[in-house]
Amino acid sequence: MRLLTRLSEQHNIRFSPDNRVVVVLALCLILITRSLSNFSHLAVLQAVVLLGMALVGVRVVWLVSRSLLVFPFTLAAAPLLFTIPGDELMNLGGLTASQQGLERWILVVVHCWLCYQALLACVMIAGPFGFIDGLAGLGLPKRLVSILRLALRYLDILLDEATRMRRARSLRGGADKRPLLQRASTTG
């Protein structure tokens, strides 16, 4: 099934405000999330976001499972463990991780998690192209809006092609048992 079709099917939200309002709401949620640094305040904000999404019809399990995509990207902040001075936590190959560095890294992970959830929830409320229309309604240049629409449509083509390539590979010889790096070097 195509990506845009799946997104359209999941867009059965009971509450559908103007797309510009949704974009402004997403930006406000992201700014509020970024301004908080106390973990208890962030936990309350997480509960409020999840409750709000449940009230407007976004499936909370879907939202949380899709938010797991953030975690590989938060590894880019892992050097904070070793670059922020503070109480020694552990030594790893001559590098010293600090307690303060761990706290800062966890804060970055939580910020990314909540910001992505806010963005994803607002995109689900507005629909597949509604969020882009909201950006256009707030004055985003028409050329950039066209590029975003084209990218969203092209993503469907890429996913279809990847599905075809995977199906062709499995029909030719079954499952590939080689390590991931070797398979990646010969893919496509």
GIQUIQUI-V172718 format. One record per pair of residues at least 12 apart in sequence whose ideal C-beta (glycine too) atoms are under 10 Angstrom apart, sorted by the first residue. I is the first residue (numbers start at 1). J is the second residue. D is the distance in whole Angstrom. If there is no record, write none. Layout:
BEGIN
i->I j->J d->D
i->I j->J d->D
END
This chain:
BEGIN
i->1 j->159 d->10
i->1 j->160 d->10
i->1 j->163 d->10
i->2 j->155 d->10
i->2 j->156 d->5
i->2 j->157 d->9
i->2 j->159 d->8
i->2 j->160 d->7
i->2 j->163 d->10
i->3 j->128 d->8
i->3 j->152 d->8
i->3 j->153 d->9
i->3 j->155 d->6
i->3 j->156 d->5
i->3 j->157 d->10
i->3 j->158 d->9
i->3 j->159 d->5
i->3 j->160 d->9
i->4 j->128 d->5
i->4 j->129 d->8
i->4 j->152 d->7
i->4 j->153 d->7
i->4 j->155 d->8
i->4 j->156 d->6
i->4 j->159 d->10
i->5 j->128 d->9
i->5 j->156 d->9
i->6 j->128 d->9
i->6 j->156 d->10
i->6 j->159 d->10
i->7 j->123 d->9
i->7 j->124 d->8
i->7 j->127 d->7
i->7 j->128 d->4
i->7 j->129 d->9
i->7 j->152 d->9
i->7 j->156 d->10
i->8 j->127 d->7
i->8 j->128 d->6
i->8 j->129 d->9
i->10 j->57 d->10
i->10 j->58 d->9
i->10 j->59 d->8
i->10 j->62 d->7
i->10 j->124 d->7
i->10 j->127 d->9
i->10 j->128 d->9
i->11 j->57 d->9
i->11 j->58 d->10
i->11 j->123 d->9
i->11 j->124 d->7
i->11 j->125 d->8
i->11 j->126 d->8
i->11 j->127 d->5
i->11 j->128 d->7
i->11 j->130 d->8
i->12 j->57 d->7
i->12 j->58 d->10
i->12 j->59 d->10
i->12 j->124 d->10
i->13 j->53 d->10
i->13 j->56 d->6
i->13 j->57 d->4
i->13 j->58 d->7
i->13 j->121 d->10
i->13 j->124 d->7
i->13 j->125 d->5
i->13 j->126 d->9
i->13 j->127 d->8
i->14 j->55 d->9
i->14 j->56 d->6
i->14 j->57 d->4
i->14 j->58 d->10
i->15 j->52 d->10
i->15 j->55 d->8
i->15 j->56 d->4
i->15 j->57 d->7
i->15 j->58 d->10
i->15 j->125 d->7
i->16 j->56 d->9
i->16 j->57 d->9
i->16 j->125 d->7
i->16 j->126 d->8
i->16 j->127 d->8
i->16 j->130 d->8
i->17 j->56 d->9
i->17 j->125 d->7
i->17 j->126 d->8
i->17 j->130 d->10
i->17 j->134 d->10
i->18 j->126 d->9
i->18 j->130 d->9
i->18 j->133 d->10
i->18 j->134 d->8
i->18 j->137 d->8
i->19 j->122 d->10
i->19 j->125 d->9
i->19 j->126 d->5
i->19 j->127 d->8
i->19 j->129 d->9
i->19 j->130 d->5
i->19 j->131 d->7
i->19 j->132 d->8
i->19 j->133 d->5
i->19 j->134 d->3
i->19 j->135 d->8
i->19 j->136 d->9
i->19 j->137 d->6
i->19 j->138 d->9
i->20 j->126 d->9
i->20 j->130 d->10
i->20 j->133 d->8
i->20 j->134 d->5
i->20 j->135 d->8
i->20 j->136 d->9
i->20 j->137 d->4
i->20 j->138 d->5
i->20 j->139 d->10
i->21 j->122 d->10
i->21 j->125 d->9
i->21 j->126 d->9
i->21 j->134 d->8
i->21 j->137 d->10
i->22 j->121 d->9
i->22 j->122 d->5
i->22 j->123 d->8
i->22 j->124 d->10
i->22 j->125 d->5
i->22 j->126 d->4
i->22 j->127 d->9
i->22 j->130 d->7
i->22 j->131 d->7
i->22 j->133 d->10
i->22 j->134 d->5
i->23 j->119 d->10
i->23 j->122 d->7
i->23 j->123 d->10
i->23 j->126 d->8
i->23 j->130 d->9
i->23 j->131 d->6
i->23 j->132 d->9
i->23 j->133 d->9
i->23 j->134 d->4
i->23 j->135 d->6
i->23 j->136 d->10
i->23 j->137 d->8
i->23 j->138 d->6
i->23 j->140 d->9
i->24 j->122 d->9
i->24 j->134 d->8
i->24 j->138 d->7
i->25 j->52 d->10
i->25 j->118 d->8
i->25 j->121 d->9
i->25 j->122 d->6
i->25 j->125 d->8
i->25 j->126 d->10
i->25 j->134 d->10
i->26 j->115 d->9
i->26 j->118 d->6
i->26 j->119 d->5
i->26 j->120 d->9
i->26 j->121 d->8
i->26 j->122 d->4
i->26 j->123 d->8
i->26 j->125 d->9
i->26 j->126 d->9
i->26 j->131 d->8
i->26 j->134 d->9
i->26 j->135 d->10
i->27 j->118 d->9
i->27 j->119 d->9
i->27 j->122 d->9
i->27 j->138 d->9
i->28 j->118 d->9
i->28 j->122 d->10
i->29 j->45 d->8
i->29 j->48 d->9
i->29 j->49 d->7
i->29 j->52 d->9
i->29 j->114 d->8
i->29 j->115 d->8
i->29 j->117 d->9
i->29 j->118 d->4
i->29 j->119 d->8
i->29 j->121 d->8
i->29 j->122 d->7
i->30 j->111 d->9
i->30 j->114 d->8
i->30 j->115 d->5
i->30 j->116 d->9
i->30 j->118 d->6
i->30 j->119 d->7
i->30 j->122 d->9
i->31 j->115 d->9
i->31 j->118 d->10
i->32 j->45 d->7
i->32 j->48 d->10
i->32 j->49 d->10
i->32 j->114 d->9
i->32 j->115 d->10
i->32 j->118 d->9
i->33 j->45 d->6
i->33 j->46 d->9
i->33 j->49 d->9
i->33 j->110 d->9
i->33 j->111 d->6
i->33 j->112 d->9
i->33 j->113 d->9
i->33 j->114 d->4
i->33 j->115 d->5
i->33 j->116 d->10
i->33 j->117 d->9
i->33 j->118 d->7
i->34 j->111 d->6
i->34 j->114 d->9
i->34 j->115 d->7
i->35 j->111 d->10
i->36 j->107 d->9
i->36 j->110 d->9
i->36 j->111 d->8
i->36 j->114 d->9
i->37 j->103 d->10
i->37 j->104 d->10
i->37 j->107 d->6
i->37 j->110 d->10
i->37 j->111 d->9
i->38 j->107 d->10
i->39 j->103 d->9
i->39 j->106 d->8
i->39 j->107 d->8
i->39 j->110 d->7
i->42 j->107 d->8
i->42 j->110 d->5
i->42 j->111 d->8
i->42 j->113 d->9
i->42 j->114 d->7
i->43 j->110 d->9
i->43 j->114 d->10
i->45 j->110 d->10
i->45 j->114 d->6
i->45 j->117 d->10
i->45 j->118 d->9
i->46 j->64 d->10
i->46 j->110 d->8
i->46 j->113 d->8
i->46 j->114 d->6
i->46 j->117 d->8
i->49 j->63 d->9
i->49 j->114 d->7
i->49 j->117 d->6
i->49 j->118 d->6
i->49 j->121 d->7
i->50 j->63 d->7
i->50 j->64 d->8
i->50 j->117 d->8
i->50 j->121 d->9
i->52 j->118 d->10
i->52 j->121 d->8
i->52 j->125 d->10
i->53 j->117 d->8
i->53 j->118 d->9
i->53 j->120 d->9
i->53 j->121 d->5
i->53 j->122 d->9
i->53 j->124 d->8
i->53 j->125 d->8
i->56 j->121 d->8
i->56 j->124 d->9
i->56 j->125 d->6
i->57 j->124 d->9
i->57 j->125 d->8
i->58 j->117 d->10
i->58 j->120 d->9
i->58 j->121 d->6
i->58 j->122 d->10
i->58 j->123 d->10
i->58 j->124 d->5
i->58 j->125 d->7
i->59 j->124 d->9
i->60 j->117 d->10
i->60 j->121 d->10
i->62 j->120 d->9
i->62 j->121 d->10
i->62 j->124 d->8
i->63 j->116 d->10
i->63 j->117 d->6
i->63 j->118 d->10
i->63 j->120 d->6
i->63 j->121 d->6
i->63 j->124 d->7
i->64 j->113 d->9
i->64 j->117 d->8
i->64 j->120 d->10
i->66 j->116 d->8
i->66 j->117 d->9
i->66 j->120 d->6
i->66 j->121 d->10
i->66 j->124 d->9
i->67 j->112 d->9
i->67 j->113 d->6
i->67 j->114 d->9
i->67 j->115 d->10
i->67 j->116 d->6
i->67 j->117 d->5
i->67 j->118 d->10
i->67 j->119 d->10
i->67 j->120 d->7
i->67 j->121 d->9
i->68 j->113 d->9
i->68 j->116 d->10
i->69 j->116 d->7
i->69 j->120 d->9
i->70 j->109 d->8
i->70 j->110 d->10
i->70 j->111 d->10
i->70 j->112 d->5
i->70 j->113 d->5
i->70 j->114 d->9
i->70 j->115 d->8
i->70 j->116 d->5
i->70 j->117 d->9
i->70 j->120 d->10
i->71 j->109 d->7
i->71 j->112 d->8
i->71 j->113 d->8
i->71 j->116 d->10
i->73 j->109 d->10
i->73 j->112 d->7
i->73 j->116 d->9
i->74 j->105 d->8
i->74 j->106 d->9
i->74 j->108 d->6
i->74 j->109 d->5
i->74 j->110 d->9
i->74 j->111 d->9
i->74 j->112 d->5
i->74 j->113 d->8
i->75 j->105 d->10
i->75 j->109 d->9
i->76 j->108 d->9
i->76 j->112 d->10
i->77 j->101 d->10
i->77 j->104 d->8
i->77 j->105 d->6
i->77 j->106 d->10
i->77 j->107 d->9
i->77 j->108 d->4
i->77 j->109 d->7
i->77 j->111 d->10
i->77 j->112 d->8
i->78 j->97 d->10
i->78 j->101 d->9
i->78 j->105 d->6
i->78 j->108 d->9
i->78 j->109 d->10
i->79 j->95 d->9
i->79 j->101 d->9
i->79 j->105 d->9
i->80 j->97 d->9
i->80 j->98 d->9
i->80 j->100 d->9
i->80 j->101 d->5
i->80 j->102 d->8
i->80 j->103 d->9
i->80 j->104 d->5
i->80 j->105 d->5
i->80 j->106 d->10
i->80 j->107 d->9
i->80 j->108 d->7
i->81 j->95 d->8
i->81 j->96 d->9
i->81 j->97 d->4
i->81 j->98 d->7
i->81 j->99 d->10
i->81 j->100 d->10
i->81 j->101 d->4
i->81 j->102 d->6
i->81 j->103 d->10
i->81 j->104 d->8
i->81 j->105 d->6
i->81 j->106 d->10
i->82 j->94 d->10
i->82 j->95 d->5
i->82 j->96 d->7
i->82 j->97 d->6
i->82 j->98 d->8
i->82 j->101 d->6
i->82 j->105 d->10
i->83 j->95 d->9
i->83 j->97 d->10
i->83 j->98 d->9
i->83 j->101 d->7
i->83 j->104 d->9
i->84 j->97 d->9
i->84 j->98 d->6
i->84 j->99 d->9
i->84 j->100 d->5
i->84 j->101 d->4
i->84 j->102 d->9
i->84 j->103 d->9
i->84 j->104 d->6
i->84 j->105 d->9
i->85 j->98 d->6
i->85 j->100 d->7
i->85 j->101 d->8
i->86 j->98 d->4
i->86 j->99 d->5
i->86 j->100 d->3
i->86 j->101 d->6
i->86 j->102 d->9
i->86 j->103 d->8
i->86 j->104 d->9
i->87 j->99 d->4
i->87 j->100 d->7
i->87 j->101 d->10
i->87 j->102 d->10
i->89 j->101 d->8
i->89 j->102 d->6
i->89 j->103 d->10
i->90 j->102 d->9
i->119 j->131 d->9
i->122 j->134 d->9
i->128 j->149 d->10
i->128 j->152 d->7
i->128 j->153 d->10
i->129 j->145 d->10
i->129 j->148 d->9
i->129 j->149 d->7
i->129 j->152 d->7
i->129 j->153 d->9
i->131 j->148 d->9
i->131 j->152 d->10
i->132 j->144 d->9
i->132 j->145 d->6
i->132 j->146 d->10
i->132 j->147 d->10
i->132 j->148 d->5
i->132 j->149 d->6
i->132 j->151 d->10
i->132 j->152 d->7
i->133 j->145 d->8
i->133 j->149 d->9
i->135 j->148 d->7
i->136 j->148 d->9
i->136 j->149 d->9
i->161 j->188 d->8
i->162 j->187 d->9
i->162 j->188 d->8
i->165 j->187 d->7
i->165 j->188 d->7
i->166 j->187 d->9
i->169 j->183 d->9
i->169 j->186 d->10
i->169 j->187 d->9
END
